[in-house]
Amino acid sequence: MTRKDIIIGFIVGIIAAAFGLIFAIQIFAIQIFGKSDDWGEVIQQAIASGTLTKLMSIGALLNLGAFFLFLKKNQDNRAKGVLIATLLIFIVTMIIKFFN
């Protein structure tokens, strides 16, 4: 049961960060880079200007809500999964930042 809860928390963390990234692109990037229906173009512009990592960090903020929600419901193992997902997103963000 423990391992299953950690995996569920990890999946919730990845999905929350993905939705957060989409939300951040909708709010910030389209205002910065202009209206574009092509998400690939917006992401390429974000990579070129170095703002993709910032958008990923903003997107990962939704994990805070999931983490504290699981803690409030006494589902500590699911909260651990969200924390692991957040650390993975942090590592990917740092790799993108330093190798781009």
Secondary structure as a PSIPRED ss2 file (coil, helix, strand):
# PSIPRED VFORMAT (PSIPRED V4.0)

   1 M C   1.000  0.000  0.000
   2 T H   0.000  1.000  0.000
   3 R H   0.000  1.000  0.000
   4 K H   0.000  1.000  0.000
   5 D H   0.000  1.000  0.000
   6 I H   0.000  1.000  0.000
   7 I H   0.000  1.000  0.000
   8 I H   0.000  1.000  0.000
   9 G H   0.000  1.000  0.000
  10 F H   0.000  1.000  0.000
  11 I H   0.000  1.000  0.000
  12 V H   0.000  1.000  0.000
  13 G H   0.000  1.000  0.000
  14 I H   0.000  1.000  0.000
  15 I H   0.000  1.000  0.000
  16 A H   0.000  1.000  0.000
  17 A H   0.000  1.000  0.000
  18 A H   0.000  1.000  0.000
  19 F H   0.000  1.000  0.000
  20 G H   0.000  1.000  0.000
  21 L H   0.000  1.000  0.000
  22 I H   0.000  1.000  0.000
  23 F H   0.000  1.000  0.000
  24 A H   0.000  1.000  0.000
  25 I H   0.000  1.000  0.000
  26 Q H   0.000  1.000  0.000
  27 I H   0.000  1.000  0.000
  28 F H   0.000  1.000  0.000
  29 A H   0.000  1.000  0.000
  30 I H   0.000  1.000  0.000
  31 Q H   0.000  1.000  0.000
  32 I H   0.000  1.000  0.000
  33 F H   0.000  1.000  0.000
  34 G C   1.000  0.000  0.000
  35 K C   1.000  0.000  0.000
  36 S C   1.000  0.000  0.000
  37 D C   1.000  0.000  0.000
  38 D C   1.000  0.000  0.000
  39 W H   0.000  1.000  0.000
  40 G H   0.000  1.000  0.000
  41 E H   0.000  1.000  0.000
  42 V H   0.000  1.000  0.000
  43 I H   0.000  1.000  0.000
  44 Q H   0.000  1.000  0.000
  45 Q H   0.000  1.000  0.000
  46 A H   0.000  1.000  0.000
  47 I H   0.000  1.000  0.000
  48 A H   0.000  1.000  0.000
  49 S H   0.000  1.000  0.000
  50 G C   1.000  0.000  0.000
  51 T C   1.000  0.000  0.000
  52 L H   0.000  1.000  0.000
  53 T H   0.000  1.000  0.000
  54 K H   0.000  1.000  0.000
  55 L H   0.000  1.000  0.000
  56 M H   0.000  1.000  0.000
  57 S H   0.000  1.000  0.000
  58 I H   0.000  1.000  0.000
  59 G H   0.000  1.000  0.000
  60 A C   1.000  0.000  0.000
  61 L C   1.000  0.000  0.000
  62 L H   0.000  1.000  0.000
  63 N H   0.000  1.000  0.000
  64 L H   0.000  1.000  0.000
  65 G H   0.000  1.000  0.000
  66 A H   0.000  1.000  0.000
  67 F H   0.000  1.000  0.000
  68 F H   0.000  1.000  0.000
  69 L H   0.000  1.000  0.000
  70 F H   0.000  1.000  0.000
  71 L H   0.000  1.000  0.000
  72 K H   0.000  1.000  0.000
  73 K C   1.000  0.000  0.000
  74 N C   1.000  0.000  0.000
  75 Q C   1.000  0.000  0.000
  76 D H   0.000  1.000  0.000
  77 N H   0.000  1.000  0.000
  78 R H   0.000  1.000  0.000
  79 A H   0.000  1.000  0.000
  80 K H   0.000  1.000  0.000
  81 G H   0.000  1.000  0.000
  82 V H   0.000  1.000  0.000
  83 L H   0.000  1.000  0.000
  84 I H   0.000  1.000  0.000
  85 A H   0.000  1.000  0.000
  86 T H   0.000  1.000  0.000
  87 L H   0.000  1.000  0.000
  88 L H   0.000  1.000  0.000
  89 I H   0.000  1.000  0.000
  90 F H   0.000  1.000  0.000
  91 I H   0.000  1.000  0.000
  92 V H   0.000  1.000  0.000
  93 T H   0.000  1.000  0.000
  94 M H   0.000  1.000  0.000
  95 I H   0.000  1.000  0.000
  96 I H   0.000  1.000  0.000
  97 K H   0.000  1.000  0.000
  98 F H   0.000  1.000  0.000
  99 F H   0.000  1.000  0.000
 100 N C   1.000  0.000  0.000
